[in-house]
């Protein structure tokens, strides 16, 4: 599991997770791969990609800042393939996963390759559609005959692809399709790191255990989006609050899109809740914060689902978005080897202040696959699987060991938005800023 971490396991066996964004299956075909194979594949039983779209002009991955001095890779390339949402509803995030994979390939080929051979990456655009993600995973395995596969996004696509990987006995490293997908007795899937809604507030609750009981919130209001993501995040909250001596005074779900957050805030204020859970995404989370300020409701602690982790949170809310707690499995300020360099790479290549979270996720998932291949010293999938399940690995996400389901022990890092930046709060070993608690008054 990621180190440094010192916390107990959260034993949960539930449905779906944090960023499992539901997409309706759809039958339209997908676009061509962003990196074309060396030879055109023969016709497949699955729907064929359409003609290639024009290049987006995306920047090429940066070369490593330092070379290991390894000999140049030689021999036939090791082919890796998968699909990602380069267009459609989840393209903004999918593109960053793709860039993470591409950066890993650039680093591998500049430093001796994988098993001494060059790496060739093929990524198809699944257009944010689960059916396309399944068809294209079948294609890379049975038509393109890749040696290795890479993980998809979002969780709905990953969950569906895990079944394909298991059927074809291919090691599959990704965020996973939430807890339910890891409870299917699959043996070839790994979360390194995974994204689990059930784990989302583990860091928050662990930190609250260190706050003196008299200083903790006394009454919590919980409002959760009515979808599988929300259900996964909500599942452990009540029990953890009870263990902390915090009374739940409101617990309701709402449908997306949220028309108006005012009624939710009014209920929390009337119940005198001094802790507020906004278990949602960016748009509804921002609405909630605006309604809080408008109604003069300022609880001691605000916890939010996914919205705070993206730059748009601060762009939308400015100073009003400060002091909100959340969680993450990966962060650009973690003190793990390789993250500092990737921050520099992202800044120079993509003109962003630090490496976006999903750029790091893509890189970390590829690194975990690399560790299995180099550890087993073969492309045999069963050997790679068995090596990963019997060894601890180190990646930019920290150190991981895996159980029979392919998961590390439960964990998450506590974050808080402070001065417009997402800071790491817990555990102490990774802390970049002390928590601001209780929440200060709203700025006028």
C-alpha positions in Angstrom: 0.0 0.0 0.0 1.2 3.6 -0.4 3.8 4.6 2.1 4.1 6.6 4.3 0.7 5.6 5.6 -0.3 4.3 9.0 -3.9 3.5 9.1 -6.3 0.6 9.6 -8.0 -1.1 6.8 -11.6 -0.1 5.9 -13.4 -3.4 5.1 -16.0 -2.7 2.7 -17.6 -4.7 0.0 -20.0 -2.5 -1.9 -21.1 -1.0 -5.1 -19.2 1.4 -7.2 -16.7 4.2 -6.4 -15.8 7.8 -6.5 -15.2 8.7 -10.1 -17.4 6.0 -11.6 -19.3 8.3 -13.9 -22.3 6.5 -15.4 -22.5 6.4 -19.1 -25.3 4.9 -21.2 -24.1 2.1 -23.5 -24.3 3.1 -27.1 -23.7 1.4 -30.3 -21.9 4.0 -32.4 -18.4 3.2 -33.6 -15.2 4.7 -32.2 -12.6 6.9 -33.9 -9.1 5.7 -34.9 -6.2 5.3 -32.5 -4.2 8.3 -31.6 -1.0 6.3 -32.3 -1.5 4.1 -35.3 -0.2 0.5 -35.3 2.7 -0.3 -37.6 0.5 -2.4 -39.7 -3.2 -2.0 -40.4 -5.1 -4.6 -38.5 -7.4 -7.0 -40.3 -11.2 -6.7 -40.1 -12.7 -7.5 -36.7 -15.9 -8.9 -35.5 -16.3 -5.9 -33.3 -17.2 -2.5 -34.8 -14.3 -1.0 -36.8 -13.0 2.5 -35.9 -14.0 5.2 -38.3 -11.5 7.2 -40.3 -8.9 9.0 -38.3 -9.8 12.5 -37.1 -7.5 15.3 -37.6 -4.6 15.7 -35.2 -5.4 17.8 -32.2 -1.9 19.3 -32.2 -1.3 18.0 -28.7 2.3 18.5 -27.5 4.6 15.5 -27.7 5.7 13.9 -24.4 8.9 15.5 -22.9 12.1 13.5 -22.9 13.4 12.5 -19.5 15.4 15.1 -17.8 18.0 12.6 -17.0 19.1 9.4 -18.8 19.9 6.2 -16.9 22.7 5.4 -19.3 21.0 2.2 -20.4 21.6 0.9 -23.9 19.0 1.9 -26.5 16.1 -0.6 -26.7 16.3 -3.0 -29.6 14.3 -5.8 -31.1 10.7 -6.0 -31.9 8.6 -3.5 -30.1 6.4 -4.5 -27.1 2.9 -3.4 -28.2 0.6 -1.9 -25.6 -3.0 -1.0 -26.4 -6.2 0.3 -24.9 -8.9 2.9 -25.4 -9.6 6.2 -23.6 -12.2 8.9 -24.0 -10.5 11.4 -26.2 -13.8 12.9 -27.2 -17.2 12.9 -25.5 -18.3 13.6 -22.0 -15.1 12.5 -20.2 -12.5 13.7 -22.7 -11.1 16.4 -20.5 -9.9 13.8 -18.0 -9.3 11.0 -20.5 -6.8 13.2 -22.4 -4.7 13.6 -19.3 -4.6 9.8 -18.7 -3.5 9.4 -22.3 -0.7 12.0 -21.8 0.4 10.1 -18.7 0.7 6.9 -20.6 2.5 8.6 -23.4 5.0 10.2 -21.0 5.7 6.8 -19.5 6.4 5.4 -23.0 8.8 8.2 -23.8 10.6 7.7 -20.5 10.8 3.9 -21.1 12.2 4.2 -24.6 14.7 6.8 -23.5 16.0 4.6 -20.8 16.5 1.1 -22.2 12.9 0.1 -23.0 10.9 -2.6 -21.4 12.8 -5.9 -21.1 15.3 -4.1 -23.3 12.8 -3.7 -26.2 11.1 -0.5 -27.4 7.5 0.2 -26.4 4.8 1.0 -28.9 1.5 2.4 -27.6 -1.8 2.4 -29.5 -4.8 4.2 -27.9 -8.2 4.3 -29.5 -10.8 6.9 -28.8 -13.9 5.2 -27.3 -15.8 8.5 -27.4 -16.7 8.2 -23.7 -19.0 5.2 -24.5 -18.8 2.0 -22.5 -19.8 -0.2 -25.4 -17.0 1.2 -27.5 -14.5 0.7 -24.6 -15.5 -3.0 -24.5 -15.3 -3.4 -28.3 -11.9 -1.7 -28.5 -10.5 -3.7 -25.7 -11.5 -6.8 -27.6 -9.9 -5.3 -30.7 -6.5 -4.6 -29.2 -6.4 -8.1 -27.7 -7.7 -10.2 -30.6 -7.0 -8.1 -33.7 -4.0 -5.9 -32.9 -2.5 -8.8 -30.8 -0.9 -6.4 -28.3 1.5 -7.8 -25.7 0.0 -5.7 -22.9 -3.1 -3.7 -22.2 -3.5 -0.4 -20.4 -6.4 0.7 -18.2 -9.4 2.7 -19.4 -11.5 5.6 -17.9 -14.0 6.4 -16.3 -14.9 3.7 -13.8 -17.9 2.4 -15.9 -15.5 1.7 -18.8 -12.9 0.2 -16.5 -15.4 -2.1 -14.9 -16.5 -3.4 -18.3 -13.0 -3.8 -19.6 -12.0 -5.8 -16.5 -14.3 -8.6 -17.6 -12.7 -8.6 -21.0 -9.2 -8.7 -19.5 -10.2 -11.6 -17.3 -11.7 -13.6 -20.1 -8.5 -13.1 -22.2 -6.2 -13.5 -19.2 -4.6 -10.1 -19.6 -3.2 -8.1 -16.7 -5.2 -4.9 -16.4 -4.1 -2.0 -14.2 -6.5 0.9 -13.7 -8.6 2.9 -11.3 -11.0 0.0 -11.4 -14.8 0.1 -11.7 -15.3 0.7 -8.0 -15.5 -1.8 -5.2 -18.1 -4.0 -6.9 -15.7 -4.6 -9.9 -13.0 -5.9 -7.5 -15.5 -8.3 -5.9 -16.1 -10.4 -9.1 -13.3 -12.9 -8.4 -11.2 -11.4 -11.2 -7.5 -12.4 -10.9 -5.9 -10.3 -13.6 -7.1 -6.8 -12.5 -5.2 -4.4 -10.2 -5.9 -1.0 -8.7 -2.6 0.8 -8.4 -3.9 3.2 -7.3 -7.6 2.6 -7.4 -10.3 5.2 -6.8 -12.8 4.1 -4.3 -15.8 6.1 -3.2 -16.0 4.0 0.0 -12.5 5.2 0.9 -13.0 8.8 -0.1 -13.2 10.3 3.5 -10.9 7.8 5.2 -8.2 10.6 5.6 -10.8 13.0 7.0 -12.1 10.5 9.6 -8.6 9.5 10.6 -7.6 13.1 11.1 -10.8 13.9 13.1 -9.9 11.1 15.5 -6.9 13.2 16.5 -9.0 16.3 17.2 -10.1 16.5 20.8 -13.7 15.3 21.2 -14.8 18.7 22.6 -13.5 20.5 19.5 -15.0 18.1 16.9 -18.3 19.0 15.1 -21.3 17.8 17.0 -24.0 17.5 14.3 -23.6 16.5 10.7 -25.8 17.1 7.7 -25.2 14.8 4.7 -26.4 15.6 1.2 -25.5 13.1 -1.6 -26.0 13.0 -5.3 -28.4 10.2 -6.2 -26.2 8.0 -8.4 -23.7 5.1 -7.9 -20.8 7.5 -7.2 -22.7 9.1 -4.4 -23.9 5.8 -3.0 -20.3 4.6 -2.8 -19.1 7.7 -1.1 -22.0 7.7 1.4 -21.8 4.1 2.4 -19.3 4.3 5.4 -20.0 7.9 6.5 -22.7 7.3 9.2 -20.8 4.5 11.0 -17.6 6.6 11.0 -19.5 9.6 12.4 -21.1 7.5 15.1 -17.7 6.3 16.1 -16.5 9.9 16.4 -19.5 10.8 18.6 -21.0 13.1 15.8 -24.8 13.0 15.5 -26.3 12.8 12.0 -29.2 15.4 11.8 -29.9 15.2 8.1 -29.2 12.6 5.5 -30.8 13.1 2.0 -30.1 12.4 -1.7 -30.7 14.8 -4.6 -30.9 14.2 -8.3 -28.5 15.8 -10.8 -28.5 18.3 -12.2 -29.2 20.1 -9.0 -31.8 22.8 -9.7 -31.3 24.7 -6.5 -29.1 24.1 -3.4 -31.0 26.5 -1.2 -33.5 24.0 0.3 -30.6 21.7 1.3 -28.7 24.4 3.0 -31.8 25.7 4.7 -32.4 22.2 6.2 -28.8 22.0 7.4 -29.0 25.5 9.0 -32.3 24.8 10.7 -30.8 21.6 12.2 -27.9 23.6 13.5 -25.4 21.2 11.7 -21.8 22.3 12.2 -20.5 19.7 9.8 -21.7 19.5 6.2 -21.1 16.8 3.6 -21.6 17.8 0.0 -21.2 14.4 -1.7 -21.3 15.6 -5.3 -19.4 16.8 -8.3 -18.2 20.3 -9.4 -21.4 22.0 -10.5 -23.6 20.9 -7.6 -20.7 21.4 -5.1 -20.2 25.0 -6.3 -24.0 25.6 -6.1 -23.9 24.4 -2.5 -21.1 26.7 -1.5 -22.9 29.7 -3.0 -26.1 28.9 -1.2 -24.3 28.5 2.1 -22.8 32.0 1.8 -26.1 33.5 0.6 -28.0 32.1 3.6 -25.2 33.0 6.1 -24.6 29.4 7.0 -21.0 28.7 8.0 -20.4 25.2 9.5 -17.1 24.4 11.3 -16.3 21.8 8.6 -17.3 21.3 5.0 -16.4 18.1 3.2 -17.0 17.8 -0.5 -16.8 14.9 -3.0 -14.9 15.3 -6.2 -15.3 19.0 -7.2 -12.5 20.6 -5.1 -9.7 18.6 -6.9 -10.1 20.4 -10.2 -8.8 23.9 -11.0 -12.3 24.9 -12.0 -13.3 24.8 -8.3 -11.3 27.9 -7.5 -12.0 29.5 -10.8 -15.7 29.2 -10.1 -15.7 30.2 -6.4 -12.6 32.2 -5.8 -12.0 32.7 -2.0 -15.4 31.2 -1.2 -14.0 27.8 -2.3 -11.4 27.8 0.4 -11.2 25.6 3.5 -13.2 22.7 2.0 -12.0 19.2 2.8 -11.9 16.2 0.4 -9.8 13.2 -0.4 -7.6 11.8 -3.2 -5.5 8.7 -3.9 -2.8 10.7 -5.8 -1.5 14.2 -5.6 1.2 16.4 -7.3 2.7 17.3 -3.9 3.2 13.8 -2.6 6.8 13.1 -1.6 7.2 10.0 -3.8 10.0 9.5 -6.3 9.2 10.8 -9.8 6.4 13.3 -9.0 8.6 16.3 -8.8 10.0 15.6 -12.3 6.6 15.0 -13.7 5.4 18.3 -12.3 8.3 19.9 -14.3 7.5 17.9 -17.4 3.8 18.9 -17.3 4.7 22.6 -16.8 7.2 22.6 -19.7 5.1 20.4 -22.1 1.5 21.5 -21.3 2.0 24.9 -19.6 0.2 23.9 -16.4 1.4 24.8 -12.9 1.8 21.2 -11.8 1.0 17.8 -13.1 -2.8 17.2 -13.2 -4.0 14.3 -11.1 -5.0 12.1 -14.1 -1.7 12.7 -15.8 -0.2 11.2 -12.7 -2.8 8.4 -12.6 -2.0 7.3 -16.2 1.7 7.3 -15.5 1.3 5.4 -12.2 -0.9 2.7 -13.8 1.7 2.2 -16.5 4.5 2.0 -14.0 2.7 -0.7 -12.0 2.4 -2.8 -15.2 6.1 -2.1 -15.9 7.0 -3.3 -12.4 5.2 -6.6 -13.0 6.8 -7.2 -16.4 10.3 -6.4 -15.2 9.8 -8.3 -12.0 8.6 -11.4 -13.8 11.1 -10.9 -16.7 8.5 -12.0 -19.2 5.4 -11.0 -21.1 3.6 -14.1 -19.8 0.4 -12.7 -18.3 0.0 -15.3 -15.5 3.6 -14.8 -14.5 3.1 -11.0 -14.4 -0.1 -11.4 -12.3 1.5 -13.8 -9.8 4.6 -11.6 -9.4 2.5 -8.5 -8.7 0.5 -10.4 -6.1 3.5 -11.7 -4.3 5.7 -8.5 -4.3 5.5 -4.9 -3.1 6.0 -2.4 -5.8 7.0 1.3 -5.8 5.5 3.9 -8.2 4.9 7.6 -8.2 1.8 6.7 -6.1 3.9 5.2 -3.4 4.3 1.6 -2.4 1.7 -1.0 -3.0 1.0 -4.6 -2.1 -2.1 -6.4 -3.4 -4.6 -8.8 -2.0 -6.4 -11.5 -3.9 -8.8 -9.0 -5.4 -5.9 -6.9 -6.8 -6.4 -4.1 -4.2 -4.0 -2.4 -1.7 -5.3 -1.9 1.8 -7.8 1.0 2.0 -6.4 4.5 2.1 -6.9 8.0 1.0 -5.1 11.3 1.5 -7.0 14.2 3.2 -7.0 17.4 1.2 -8.1 21.0 1.9 -8.4 24.0 -0.4 -6.3 26.7 1.1 -5.6 30.0 -0.7 -6.9 28.5 -3.9 -4.6 25.5 -3.8 -5.4 21.8 -2.9 -3.1 21.0 0.0 -2.3 17.7 1.6 -3.5 17.6 5.3 -3.3 14.0 6.4 -1.4 11.7 7.2 1.3 13.9 8.8 4.1 12.3 6.7 2.8 13.9 3.5 1.3 17.1 5.0 1.9 20.2 3.0 -0.2 22.6 5.1 -1.7 22.5 8.5 -5.5 22.2 8.5 -7.5 25.4 8.8 -10.2 24.4 11.3 -12.8 25.5 12.3 -13.7 27.2 9.0 -13.2 31.0 9.1 -16.2 33.3 8.4 -17.1 34.0 4.8 -15.4 36.9 3.2 -17.7 39.8 2.5 
